Amino acid sequence: MIKTTLRSAVLLPAVLLVALTGATAVAAAETPIATLTCVVPAAKQGKIAAQLRKFAKDYQFEIELALSPDGRVYSIRAWRDDMLVLGSNAAAAEQFTFEAYPANAATPPAHTMSRRVVRKLRAEISEVAACTL
């Protein structure tokens, strides 16, 4: 089952977001296993939520999307048994950064699997974003 939420929220640092939303604390303390940086023009940001939901459905992630009260800053959390993906455009309005972490330190996903999933995320949102790994 895919859980998607888009709500206004005060955005929190990733470590606190992970702690408050129930993901493992290990994920917040580790170096990301893959990072994706995307430039999404303001005119196309309204489409990114739908594309992220499609990615979540296609690759069996649950996803939560939070939007700042002014509607400019997104906070994204997607997770499944092996991986946690955190994303935000808090640093710059048009620059989204997604970081993948193992969801469980005891059974981390293979590095190649993590990069493959992040490449699929890049492909999924490429209609509205120019992304680099």
C-alpha positions as CSV (number, residue, x, y, z in Angstrom):
1,M,0.0,0.0,0.0
2,I,1.3,3.4,-0.9
3,K,0.8,6.2,1.6
4,T,1.0,9.7,0.2
5,T,0.5,12.9,2.0
6,L,0.9,16.5,0.9
7,R,0.5,18.9,3.7
8,S,1.7,22.2,4.9
9,A,4.3,21.9,7.5
10,V,7.1,23.7,9.2
11,L,10.2,22.1,7.6
12,L,12.7,20.5,9.9
13,P,16.3,19.4,9.5
14,A,16.5,15.9,8.0
15,V,17.9,14.4,11.2
16,L,14.9,15.7,13.2
17,L,12.5,14.8,10.4
18,V,13.7,11.2,10.5
19,A,13.4,11.0,14.2
20,L,9.9,12.4,14.3
21,T,8.6,10.3,11.4
22,G,9.7,6.9,12.6
23,A,12.6,6.1,10.2
24,T,15.6,4.5,11.7
25,A,18.1,6.9,13.5
26,V,20.9,5.1,11.7
27,A,19.8,6.6,8.4
28,A,20.2,10.1,9.7
29,A,23.7,9.5,11.0
30,E,25.2,7.8,8.0
31,T,26.6,9.3,4.8
32,P,24.1,8.9,2.0
33,I,24.6,5.9,-0.3
34,A,23.5,8.0,-3.2
35,T,22.7,11.7,-3.8
36,L,20.7,13.2,-6.6
37,T,20.5,17.0,-7.2
38,C,17.8,18.4,-9.5
39,V,17.0,21.8,-10.8
40,V,13.2,22.3,-11.1
41,P,12.1,25.6,-12.5
42,A,9.4,27.3,-10.3
43,A,6.9,27.0,-13.2
44,K,7.2,23.2,-13.1
45,Q,7.3,22.6,-9.4
46,G,3.6,21.9,-9.2
47,K,4.2,18.8,-11.3
48,I,6.9,17.3,-9.1
49,A,4.5,15.9,-6.4
50,A,2.6,13.8,-9.0
51,Q,5.9,12.4,-10.4
52,L,7.2,11.6,-7.0
53,R,4.0,9.7,-6.2
54,K,4.3,7.8,-9.5
55,F,7.9,6.9,-8.6
56,A,6.8,5.7,-5.2
57,K,4.0,3.5,-6.6
58,D,6.3,2.0,-9.4
59,Y,9.1,1.1,-7.0
60,Q,7.1,0.2,-3.9
61,F,8.0,3.2,-1.7
62,E,5.7,4.8,0.8
63,I,5.9,8.6,0.5
64,E,5.2,11.7,2.5
65,L,5.4,15.2,1.0
66,A,5.3,18.3,3.1
67,L,5.0,21.8,1.8
68,S,6.0,25.0,3.7
69,P,3.2,27.4,4.6
70,D,4.3,29.8,1.8
71,G,4.2,26.9,-0.7
72,R,7.8,27.2,-1.8
73,V,9.7,24.6,0.1
74,Y,9.1,20.9,-0.2
75,S,10.2,18.2,2.2
76,I,10.1,14.6,0.8
77,R,10.4,11.3,2.7
78,A,10.1,8.0,0.8
79,W,10.8,4.7,2.4
80,R,10.6,0.9,2.0
81,D,12.1,-2.0,3.8
82,D,15.7,-1.5,2.4
83,M,15.9,2.2,1.8
84,L,15.0,5.7,2.9
85,V,15.1,8.7,0.5
86,L,15.0,12.2,2.0
87,G,14.6,15.2,-0.3
88,S,14.1,19.0,0.0
89,N,14.6,22.2,-1.8
90,A,15.2,24.2,1.4
91,A,18.7,25.3,0.3
92,A,17.5,27.0,-2.9
93,A,14.0,27.2,-4.2
94,E,14.7,25.6,-7.6
95,Q,17.3,23.0,-6.4
96,F,16.0,19.7,-5.0
97,T,18.4,17.4,-3.3
98,F,17.5,13.7,-2.7
99,E,19.7,11.5,-0.5
100,A,19.3,7.7,-0.2
101,Y,20.1,6.0,3.0
102,P,19.9,2.3,4.1
103,A,16.7,1.9,6.1
104,N,18.4,-0.8,8.3
105,A,22.1,-0.8,9.1
106,A,21.9,-4.6,9.6
107,T,20.7,-5.2,6.0
108,P,21.7,-2.3,3.8
109,P,20.8,-2.4,0.1
110,A,23.7,-3.1,-2.3
111,H,25.3,0.1,-3.5
112,T,24.5,-0.8,-7.1
113,M,20.8,-1.3,-6.1
114,S,20.7,2.1,-4.4
115,R,22.2,3.9,-7.3
116,R,19.8,2.1,-9.7
117,V,16.8,3.3,-7.6
118,V,18.2,6.9,-7.6
119,R,18.7,6.7,-11.4
120,K,15.1,5.6,-11.7
121,L,14.0,8.6,-9.6
122,R,16.0,10.8,-11.9
123,A,14.3,9.3,-14.9
124,E,10.8,9.6,-13.3
125,I,11.2,13.4,-12.6
126,S,13.2,14.2,-15.8
127,E,10.1,15.7,-17.4
128,V,10.3,18.7,-15.0
129,A,13.9,18.5,-13.7
130,A,17.4,18.5,-14.9
131,C,19.2,16.1,-12.5
132,T,22.8,15.0,-11.8
133,L,24.0,12.1,-9.6
